C-alpha cells in the first residue's frame, strides 16, 4: 500500500465515528448469531415468563441494547484506558481504542461469514420446494407439489462446525496480526507495544471463545420455538 494511502487509511481508522460503526458491526456479528441459539432463546423465554410479559419484544430490545450498545462501549472504554496505561502511551485513550477496534474487524467479519455459511449450507436446498410452492400459487402445477421434508445440507452435517471453527480461527489470527501491527504504529518499544496490545488480544480471544460456543449450540429461528 502506498504511503499516502496508508496514512489516509490510518486517519480514517482513528475516527471515532468509524470506530463506533466497526464496533457495532463486530459485536453485532456475535449478538446476532447468539440470538438464534436455543440456550439464549430459552433464557429470554424464562425472563419473559418471570416478569409476566405478554411479548418477548421488551426482553429482546433490552438484550440488543446491552449487547450492541452498552457492553461494546463499556468494553472499548475499559480496553482503551487499560491499553494506554499498560503501554505508557502519551496518545489519548480514544485514539488508541479507535485504532484497535478496527483490528477486531477481521474477527467480526469471520463470525458473520461463519453464521451465514451455516444457513447457506443447511438451507440452500429449500429453494426447490419454495419454487414449487410459488409455481403452485400462480396455477403452475407441472413442477409438482413442494416436499418440505426433502431439504438436505449441501455438505455433511458433521463438517459444518469444523468449517465455522476454521473461519473463526482465521479471523482471530488476522485480528491478532493487525493488532500487533497497530501496537507498533504507536511505539517501537516491544514492551510498550505488548502493553498496548494485551487488553485487545484478550478481548479478541474472549470473542473467539464466544464464537466457538455459538457454533456448537443448536440453532433456532425466531418464532420457531414451541
Long-range contacts (C-beta under 8 A, 24 or more apart in sequence): 10-99, 10-185, 13-98, 13-99, 13-102, 14-95, 14-98, 14-99, 15-98, 16-94, 16-98, 18-98, 18-102, 19-76, 19-97, 19-98, 19-99, 19-101, 19-102, 22-101, 22-102, 22-104, 22-105, 22-108, 23-72, 23-73, 23-76, 23-101, 23-104, 24-68, 24-69, 24-72, 25-105, 25-108, 25-112, 26-72, 26-101, 26-104, 26-105, 26-107, 26-108, 26-111, 26-207, 27-67, 27-68, 27-71, 27-72, 27-108, 28-68, 28-108, 29-108, 29-109, 29-111, 29-112, 29-115, 30-67, 30-108, 30-111, 30-207, 30-210, 30-211, 30-214, 31-63, 31-64, 31-67, 31-68, 32-112, 32-115, 33-111, 33-114, 33-115, 33-211, 33-214, 33-215, 34-67, 34-210, 34-214, 35-60, 35-63, 35-64, 35-222, 36-219, 36-220, 36-221, 36-222, 37-214, 37-217, 37-218, 37-219, 37-220, 38-217, 38-218, 38-219, 38-220, 38-225, 39-217, 41-220, 41-222, 41-225, 42-225, 45-225, 75-203, 76-101, 78-199, 79-199, 79-200, 79-203, 82-198, 82-199, 83-195, 83-196, 83-197, 83-198, 83-199, 83-200, 84-196, 85-195, 86-195, 86-196, 86-198, 86-199, 87-183, 87-186, 87-187, 87-192, 87-193, 87-195, 87-196, 87-197, 88-192, 88-195, 89-186, 89-187, 89-192, 89-196, 91-186, 96-186, 96-196, 99-182, 99-185, 99-186, 100-179, 100-182, 100-196, 100-200, 102-178, 102-182, 103-175, 103-178, 103-179, 103-182, 103-200, 103-204, 104-175, 104-200, 104-203, 104-204, 104-207, 105-175, 106-171, 106-174, 106-175, 106-178, 107-168, 107-171, 107-172, 107-174, 107-175, 107-204, 107-207, 107-208, 107-211, 108-171, 108-207, 109-171, 110-167, 110-168, 110-170, 110-171, 110-172, 110-174, 110-211, 111-168, 111-171, 111-207, 111-211, 111-214, 113-167, 114-163, 114-164, 114-167, 114-168, 114-211, 114-215, 117-163, 117-164, 117-167, 118-160, 118-164, 118-215, 118-219, 120-154, 121-153, 121-154, 121-155, 121-160, 121-163, 122-153, 122-154, 122-157, 122-160, 123-151, 124-154, 125-150, 125-151, 125-152, 125-153, 125-154, 126-151, 161-215, 161-216, 164-215, 165-212, 165-215, 168-208, 168-211, 168-212, 168-215, 169-208, 171-208, 172-204, 172-205, 172-208, 175-204, 176-201, 176-204, 179-204
